[in-house]
Amino acid sequence: MAECYDVAVLGAGIQGSSTAWYLSKHCGKKVVLLEQFALNHIRGSSHGPSRIIRYMYPEQFYVSMMLSAYPLWHQLEKDTGIKLMHTTGGITIYKEDSESLREMQASFSHFNLPYSILSAEEINKRYPGLKYPPGWTGLYDPDSGILDSDVCREAFLTESAKHGTRVRQNSKVSSIRPGAETISIVLSDGEIIRCKRLVITAGSWAKDMLAEIGVHLPLQASRVNVCYWRAPHPGLYSRQNKFPVYIHDNGQTHFYALPIHEYPDCFKLCAHHGLPIDSSDRRDVQYGSEDFRKIGMDDVIDFMTQFVPYVERKPAVVESCIYTSTPDNHPIIDRHPVWKNIVYACGFSGHGFKLAPVVGQMLSQLVLDQAPTHDLRPFRASRFSTAKI
């Protein structure tokens, strides 16, 4: 008889890799992790050298998740002997009358986390690379920092394999045949993988994959520019001079930045939005120059002119990534309404990387019918009227 795995995980991005790690290391399960491309591909949302890690969320359910995520990241560092996180501190800057600022303060106070509030004058004095007029306020989180994201994903994959996960790249799924006892996953070459339980973490491919088994979700893929800008005075934006990870929220548009980390003298600053695309498989389409500019470029330049004036206005490096977003920008983590042995997570809306180890924990508990560590209600598909079976 063909081998039957306890759990199959579809998609070896950061959420799938962390789930396979948690299932194999912490739950002792026999796991297969299937990735349609090479493991180090750059077609999805998990590649690239850096991501922000932070407690800075207005929503208390995210702060609660991060209180679990930080220790799990530290455990992964200890297990691998590799440094994955760099603490820089972080600041989120809002208009003084922002409701989100008040909610974030309430979240930090609720969990007794350290923070401080900075006026525009204090922001400019502490971080002379920024220029804020009166009327803006920042919340500073001393525990924010940078994740070496490519290294993080590789660490999950390595540790998963060490604990028995079979990691298979270039294994594209053609169809899924649900069953109460056994699920059959048909690959594009005709091979059939069998498992008792299934986790789908397919990023922007999840919409079509889930639709094939009767779950229809309001997911929108977008192509996003990831921009690095040369700083003539790099010390203004360096970790050595304590420049933090940085988020600007004007109530409508978000921008984010990291201190110089990946490329010499280049400052990562990006708009938190992009150009909608109809499929992740279209990420390589060569858009015309006008469309390319729409992917946040003009917005970033206008933003820098006003608030970050000491960097060059032409990007030194432009990379791209895919966001898969929901209407409310919160992920969906749920169970198939008919086949209870199938669970899924998708729609992380450009801010899911830092959450990965706790998402892996939550998906493991969900697929194994264990009591959840965190409340799943904010992430149920049923919150969208368009989600249907």
C-alpha positions as a Python dict, from the first residue, in 0.01 Angstrom:
ca = {
    (1, 'M'): (0, 0, 0),
    (2, 'A'): (119, 354, -82),
    (3, 'E'): (260, 559, 204),
    (4, 'C'): (3, 772, 388),
    (5, 'Y'): (124, 1079, 577),
    (6, 'D'): (-30, 1208, 898),
    (7, 'V'): (-40, 1559, 749),
    (8, 'A'): (41, 1710, 410),
    (9, 'V'): (119, 2081, 385),
    (10, 'L'): (74, 2251, 47),
    (11, 'G'): (302, 2550, -8),
    (12, 'A'): (652, 2592, 138),
    (13, 'G'): (645, 2966, 192),
    (14, 'I'): (696, 3096, 543),
    (15, 'Q'): (354, 2983, 674),
    (16, 'G'): (378, 2634, 526),
    (17, 'S'): (740, 2589, 635),
    (18, 'S'): (661, 2696, 991),
    (19, 'T'): (357, 2466, 1001),
    (20, 'A'): (560, 2166, 884),
    (21, 'W'): (820, 2253, 1149),
    (22, 'Y'): (563, 2272, 1427),
    (23, 'L'): (385, 1952, 1322),
    (24, 'S'): (706, 1751, 1301),
    (25, 'K'): (903, 1897, 1592),
    (26, 'H'): (632, 1973, 1847),
    (27, 'C'): (362, 1721, 1750),
    (28, 'G'): (572, 1430, 1627),
    (29, 'K'): (371, 1388, 1309),
    (30, 'K'): (475, 1231, 980),
    (31, 'V'): (462, 1526, 741),
    (32, 'V'): (512, 1592, 373),
    (33, 'L'): (563, 1952, 257),
    (34, 'L'): (489, 2012, -112),
    (35, 'E'): (617, 2316, -306),
    (36, 'Q'): (528, 2370, -671),
    (37, 'F'): (851, 2559, -749),
    (38, 'A'): (1210, 2537, -628),
    (39, 'L'): (1234, 2603, -255),
    (40, 'N'): (1422, 2931, -301),
    (41, 'H'): (1189, 3073, -567),
    (42, 'I'): (1098, 3443, -573),
    (43, 'R'): (747, 3417, -717),
    (44, 'G'): (549, 3448, -395),
    (45, 'S'): (547, 3647, -72),
    (46, 'S'): (814, 3485, 147),
    (47, 'H'): (1139, 3561, -34),
    (48, 'G'): (1372, 3853, 29),
    (49, 'P'): (1635, 3938, 289),
    (50, 'S'): (1433, 4123, 555),
    (51, 'R'): (1099, 4164, 730),
    (52, 'I'): (984, 4368, 1030),
    (53, 'I'): (906, 4202, 1361),
    (54, 'R'): (701, 4405, 1608),
    (55, 'Y'): (441, 4419, 1879),
    (56, 'M'): (311, 4744, 1727),
    (57, 'Y'): (-50, 4657, 1642),
    (58, 'P'): (-370, 4832, 1749),
    (59, 'E'): (-547, 4494, 1758),
    (60, 'Q'): (-491, 4304, 2081),
    (61, 'F'): (-527, 3965, 1913),
    (62, 'Y'): (-213, 4034, 1709),
    (63, 'V'): (-18, 4147, 2015),
    (64, 'S'): (-125, 3828, 2191),
    (65, 'M'): (-2, 3624, 1895),
    (66, 'M'): (330, 3808, 1892),
    (67, 'L'): (378, 3729, 2262),
    (68, 'S'): (382, 3365, 2150),
    (69, 'A'): (573, 3428, 1827),
    (70, 'Y'): (879, 3592, 1982),
    (71, 'P'): (969, 3290, 2202),
    (72, 'L'): (918, 3055, 1908),
    (73, 'W'): (1154, 3264, 1693),
    (74, 'H'): (1408, 3253, 1976),
    (75, 'Q'): (1365, 2876, 1998),
    (76, 'L'): (1436, 2845, 1625),
    (77, 'E'): (1750, 3053, 1672),
    (78, 'K'): (1863, 2829, 1956),
    (79, 'D'): (1790, 2508, 1766),
    (80, 'T'): (1977, 2619, 1454),
    (81, 'G'): (2252, 2824, 1617),
    (82, 'I'): (2174, 3099, 1364),
    (83, 'K'): (2085, 3458, 1452),
    (84, 'L'): (1754, 3538, 1285),
    (85, 'M'): (1645, 3859, 1462),
    (86, 'H'): (1812, 4197, 1508),
    (87, 'T'): (1652, 4425, 1766),
    (88, 'T'): (1644, 4785, 1646),
    (89, 'G'): (1341, 4930, 1820),
    (90, 'G'): (1048, 5047, 1614),
    (91, 'I'): (827, 5351, 1576),
    (92, 'T'): (480, 5386, 1427),
    (93, 'I'): (387, 5745, 1347),
    (94, 'Y'): (26, 5866, 1336),
    (95, 'K'): (-165, 6189, 1330),
    (96, 'E'): (-210, 6307, 1690),
    (97, 'D'): (-586, 6245, 1682),
    (98, 'S'): (-555, 5891, 1541),
    (99, 'E'): (-787, 5633, 1691),
    (100, 'S'): (-536, 5363, 1591),
    (101, 'L'): (-272, 5534, 1805),
    (102, 'R'): (-503, 5523, 2108),
    (103, 'E'): (-583, 5158, 2038),
    (104, 'M'): (-215, 5070, 2010),
    (105, 'Q'): (-142, 5241, 2342),
    (106, 'A'): (-428, 5045, 2497),
    (107, 'S'): (-287, 4718, 2355),
    (108, 'F'): (60, 4785, 2497),
    (109, 'S'): (-87, 4881, 2834),
    (110, 'H'): (-315, 4575, 2840),
    (111, 'F'): (-17, 4339, 2795),
    (112, 'N'): (217, 4550, 3012),
    (113, 'L'): (460, 4601, 2726),
    (114, 'P'): (711, 4888, 2739),
    (115, 'Y'): (656, 5180, 2503),
    (116, 'S'): (698, 5554, 2484),
    (117, 'I'): (519, 5834, 2303),
    (118, 'L'): (721, 6086, 2103),
    (119, 'S'): (607, 6423, 1973),
    (120, 'A'): (703, 6537, 1624),
    (121, 'E'): (981, 6747, 1773),
    (122, 'E'): (1113, 6449, 1970),
    (123, 'I'): (1096, 6224, 1661),
    (124, 'N'): (1304, 6470, 1458),
    (125, 'K'): (1558, 6512, 1737),
    (126, 'R'): (1602, 6139, 1799),
    (127, 'Y'): (1598, 6048, 1428),
    (128, 'P'): (1743, 6338, 1227),
    (129, 'G'): (1682, 6146, 903),
    (130, 'L'): (1309, 6215, 951),
    (131, 'K'): (1127, 6547, 927),
    (132, 'Y'): (782, 6566, 1086),
    (133, 'P'): (581, 6884, 1134),
    (134, 'P'): (369, 6944, 1444),
    (135, 'G'): (55, 6733, 1458),
    (136, 'W'): (225, 6393, 1430),
    (137, 'T'): (296, 6149, 1716),
    (138, 'G'): (500, 5829, 1733),
    (139, 'L'): (469, 5520, 1950),
    (140, 'Y'): (811, 5367, 2014),
    (141, 'D'): (844, 4993, 2078),
    (142, 'P'): (1191, 4892, 2203),
    (143, 'D'): (1141, 4525, 2107),
    (144, 'S'): (1079, 4575, 1732),
    (145, 'G'): (1344, 4473, 1484),
    (146, 'I'): (1442, 4293, 1165),
    (147, 'L'): (1402, 3928, 1069),
    (148, 'D'): (1651, 3786, 817),
    (149, 'S'): (1363, 3641, 622),
    (150, 'D'): (1538, 3416, 368),
    (151, 'V'): (1743, 3270, 653),
    (152, 'C'): (1428, 3224, 864),
    (153, 'R'): (1249, 3026, 596),
    (154, 'E'): (1556, 2809, 535),
    (155, 'A'): (1582, 2747, 910),
    (156, 'F'): (1223, 2619, 927),
    (157, 'L'): (1285, 2391, 629),
    (158, 'T'): (1608, 2255, 772),
    (159, 'E'): (1460, 2190, 1116),
    (160, 'S'): (1147, 2035, 963),
    (161, 'A'): (1358, 1791, 763),
    (162, 'K'): (1566, 1715, 1073),
    (163, 'H'): (1246, 1608, 1250),
    (164, 'G'): (1129, 1386, 967),
    (165, 'T'): (935, 1612, 732),
    (166, 'R'): (969, 1507, 370),
    (167, 'V'): (1026, 1832, 182),
    (168, 'R'): (947, 1810, -189),
    (169, 'Q'): (1009, 2092, -432),
    (170, 'N'): (892, 2115, -794),
    (171, 'S'): (579, 1922, -693),
    (172, 'K'): (285, 2107, -845),
    (173, 'V'): (-60, 1999, -730),
    (174, 'S'): (-308, 1920, -1007),
    (175, 'S'): (-609, 1833, -791),
    (176, 'I'): (-719, 1746, -438),
    (177, 'R'): (-956, 1457, -368),
    (178, 'P'): (-1100, 1502, -18),
    (179, 'G'): (-1200, 1208, 196),
    (180, 'A'): (-1306, 1155, 555),
    (181, 'E'): (-1023, 908, 623),
    (182, 'T'): (-775, 967, 343),
    (183, 'I'): (-709, 1270, 121),
    (184, 'S'): (-548, 1214, -218),
    (185, 'I'): (-331, 1489, -368),
    (186, 'V'): (-271, 1444, -739),
    (187, 'L'): (49, 1601, -872),
    (188, 'S'): (91, 1736, -1223),
    (189, 'D'): (294, 1430, -1326),
    (190, 'G'): (16, 1197, -1210),
    (191, 'E'): (175, 1090, -881),
    (192, 'I'): (-70, 1063, -591),
    (193, 'I'): (23, 1167, -237),
    (194, 'R'): (-202, 1037, 39),
    (195, 'C'): (-254, 1190, 380),
    (196, 'K'): (-496, 1180, 670),
    (197, 'R'): (-508, 1557, 715),
    (198, 'L'): (-424, 1853, 493),
    (199, 'V'): (-303, 2210, 552),
    (200, 'I'): (-321, 2453, 258),
    (201, 'T'): (-81, 2749, 281),
    (202, 'A'): (-57, 2832, -88),
    (203, 'G'): (-29, 3211, -73),
    (204, 'S'): (-178, 3380, -376),
    (205, 'W'): (-246, 3042, -534),
    (206, 'A'): (-479, 2955, -244),
    (207, 'K'): (-781, 3127, -399),
    (208, 'D'): (-795, 2894, -699),
    (209, 'M'): (-682, 2589, -506),
    (210, 'L'): (-953, 2633, -242),
    (211, 'A'): (-1218, 2708, -503),
    (212, 'E'): (-1148, 2368, -656),
    (213, 'I'): (-1264, 2205, -331),
    (214, 'G'): (-1563, 2435, -285),
    (215, 'V'): (-1429, 2721, -72),
    (216, 'H'): (-1460, 3065, -235),
    (217, 'L'): (-1278, 3351, -65),
    (218, 'P'): (-1246, 3726, -138),
    (219, 'L'): (-870, 3728, -196),
    (220, 'Q'): (-689, 3982, -414),
    (221, 'A'): (-329, 3939, -530),
    (222, 'S'): (-116, 4250, -587),
    (223, 'R'): (232, 4304, -723),
    (224, 'V'): (427, 4527, -485),
    (225, 'N'): (748, 4721, -538),
    (226, 'V'): (1015, 4666, -273),
    (227, 'C'): (1245, 4968, -304),
    (228, 'Y'): (1588, 5054, -171),
    (229, 'W'): (1702, 5418, -185),
    (230, 'R'): (2062, 5537, -164),
    (231, 'A'): (2135, 5753, 139),
    (232, 'P'): (2417, 6009, 82),
    (233, 'H'): (2452, 6025, 462),
    (234, 'P'): (2391, 5660, 555),
    (235, 'G'): (2451, 5717, 925),
    (236, 'L'): (2111, 5887, 943),
    (237, 'Y'): (1943, 5554, 871),
    (238, 'S'): (2183, 5301, 1020),
    (239, 'R'): (2125, 5042, 1291),
    (240, 'Q'): (2454, 5149, 1447),
    (241, 'N'): (2304, 5495, 1503),
    (242, 'K'): (1985, 5337, 1638),
    (243, 'F'): (1753, 5415, 1348),
    (244, 'P'): (1446, 5196, 1408),
    (245, 'V'): (1209, 5000, 1191),
    (246, 'Y'): (955, 5261, 1097),
    (247, 'I'): (588, 5268, 998),
    (248, 'H'): (393, 5575, 886),
    (249, 'D'): (13, 5553, 901),
    (250, 'N'): (-184, 5855, 786),
    (251, 'G'): (-514, 5673, 824),
    (252, 'Q'): (-538, 5588, 454),
    (253, 'T'): (-195, 5486, 329),
    (254, 'H'): (84, 5300, 504),
    (255, 'F'): (455, 5327, 438),
    (256, 'Y'): (725, 5127, 610),
    (257, 'A'): (1103, 5138, 632),
    (258, 'L'): (1392, 4942, 779),
    (259, 'P'): (1734, 5072, 878),
    (260, 'I'): (2017, 4999, 634),
    (261, 'H'): (2064, 4624, 647),
    (262, 'E'): (2068, 4443, 312),
    (263, 'Y'): (2250, 4665, 62),
    (264, 'P'): (2537, 4902, 148),
    (265, 'D'): (2417, 5259, 209),
    (266, 'C'): (2066, 5173, 85),
    (267, 'F'): (1756, 5240, 291),
    (268, 'K'): (1451, 5014, 242),
    (269, 'L'): (1134, 5224, 221),
    (270, 'C'): (814, 5104, 55),
    (271, 'A'): (445, 5173, 14),
    (272, 'H'): (226, 4908, 173),
    (273, 'H'): (18, 4859, -141),
    (274, 'G'): (64, 4758, -503),
    (275, 'L'): (-95, 4692, -840),
    (276, 'P'): (-377, 4433, -838),
    (277, 'I'): (-312, 4134, -1062),
    (278, 'D'): (-544, 3855, -1161),
    (279, 'S'): (-304, 3573, -1078),
    (280, 'S'): (31, 3511, -914),
    (281, 'D'): (136, 3346, -1236),
    (282, 'R'): (120, 3694, -1393),
    (283, 'R'): (378, 3846, -1158),
    (284, 'D'): (642, 3836, -1435),
    (285, 'V'): (433, 4030, -1687),
    (286, 'Q'): (629, 4333, -1805),
    (287, 'Y'): (395, 4615, -1720),
    (288, 'G'): (422, 4944, -1908),
    (289, 'S'): (608, 5225, -1739),
    (290, 'E'): (287, 5398, -1632),
    (291, 'D'): (156, 5083, -1462),
    (292, 'F'): (495, 5025, -1304),
    (293, 'R'): (487, 5374, -1153),
    (294, 'K'): (144, 5300, -1011),
    (295, 'I'): (289, 5023, -794),
    (296, 'G'): (360, 5268, -516),
    (297, 'M'): (658, 5444, -673),
    (298, 'D'): (514, 5794, -707),
    (299, 'D'): (353, 5762, -366),
    (300, 'V'): (684, 5674, -204),
    (301, 'I'): (867, 5963, -370),
    (302, 'D'): (598, 6210, -258),
    (303, 'F'): (613, 6066, 93),
    (304, 'M'): (992, 6088, 112),
    (305, 'T'): (990, 6447, -10),
    (306, 'Q'): (771, 6541, 283),
    (307, 'F'): (896, 6319, 566),
    (308, 'V'): (1225, 6146, 470),
    (309, 'P'): (1415, 6416, 281),
    (310, 'Y'): (1774, 6291, 298),
    (311, 'V'): (1768, 6003, 50),
    (312, 'E'): (1799, 6005, -327),
    (313, 'R'): (1471, 6017, -519),
    (314, 'K'): (1560, 5740, -764),
    (315, 'P'): (1557, 5386, -624),
    (316, 'A'): (1891, 5207, -628),
    (317, 'V'): (1729, 4862, -617),
    (318, 'V'): (1372, 4760, -701),
    (319, 'E'): (1250, 4409, -622),
    (320, 'S'): (897, 4275, -625),
    (321, 'C'): (677, 4057, -416),
    (322, 'I'): (314, 3945, -408),
    (323, 'Y'): (62, 4048, -146),
    (324, 'T'): (-254, 3841, -111),
    (325, 'S'): (-506, 4056, 71),
    (326, 'T'): (-850, 4024, 223),
    (327, 'P'): (-1105, 4310, 234),
    (328, 'D'): (-1017, 4386, 598),
    (329, 'N'): (-642, 4310, 565),
    (330, 'H'): (-658, 4033, 826),
    (331, 'P'): (-573, 3675, 729),
    (332, 'I'): (-814, 3387, 701),
    (333, 'I'): (-732, 3083, 916),
    (334, 'D'): (-1009, 2827, 908),
    (335, 'R'): (-1132, 2475, 848),
    (336, 'H'): (-1310, 2341, 540),
    (337, 'P'): (-1683, 2352, 622),
    (338, 'V'): (-1743, 1994, 500),
    (339, 'W'): (-1408, 1816, 514),
    (340, 'K'): (-1297, 1880, 871),
    (341, 'N'): (-954, 1726, 807),
    (342, 'I'): (-864, 2013, 570),
    (343, 'V'): (-757, 2351, 711),
    (344, 'Y'): (-607, 2655, 544),
    (345, 'A'): (-443, 2993, 601),
    (346, 'C'): (-421, 3271, 343),
    (347, 'G'): (-467, 3644, 284),
    (348, 'F'): (-194, 3768, 516),
    (349, 'S'): (-213, 4105, 340),
    (350, 'G'): (157, 4185, 353),
    (351, 'H'): (211, 4156, 729),
    (352, 'G'): (215, 3785, 808),
    (353, 'F'): (584, 3693, 812),
    (354, 'K'): (649, 3787, 1175),
    (355, 'L'): (348, 3579, 1280),
    (356, 'A'): (468, 3262, 1107),
    (357, 'P'): (573, 3044, 1403),
    (358, 'V'): (250, 3107, 1592),
    (359, 'V'): (44, 3060, 1274),
    (360, 'G'): (221, 2727, 1233),
    (361, 'Q'): (122, 2643, 1589),
    (362, 'M'): (-239, 2749, 1533),
    (363, 'L'): (-273, 2553, 1207),
    (364, 'S'): (-120, 2245, 1372),
    (365, 'Q'): (-367, 2265, 1658),
    (366, 'L'): (-656, 2320, 1417),
    (367, 'V'): (-576, 2031, 1183),
    (368, 'L'): (-509, 1794, 1476),
    (369, 'D'): (-830, 1894, 1658),
    (370, 'Q'): (-636, 2028, 1956),
    (371, 'A'): (-747, 2311, 2182),
    (372, 'P'): (-634, 2640, 2026),
    (373, 'T'): (-373, 2854, 2198),
    (374, 'H'): (-520, 3169, 2038),
    (375, 'D'): (-868, 3284, 1949),
    (376, 'L'): (-943, 3201, 1585),
    (377, 'R'): (-1263, 3405, 1563),
    (378, 'P'): (-1097, 3715, 1411),
    (379, 'F'): (-972, 3498, 1126),
    (380, 'R'): (-1281, 3296, 1033),
    (381, 'A'): (-1386, 3300, 668),
    (382, 'S'): (-1747, 3349, 774),
    (383, 'R'): (-1680, 3718, 849),
    (384, 'F'): (-1704, 3777, 473),
    (385, 'S'): (-2046, 3740, 318),
    (386, 'T'): (-1878, 3638, -10),
    (387, 'A'): (-1706, 3340, 150),
    (388, 'K'): (-1918, 3043, 60),
    (389, 'I'): (-1915, 2671, 1),
}
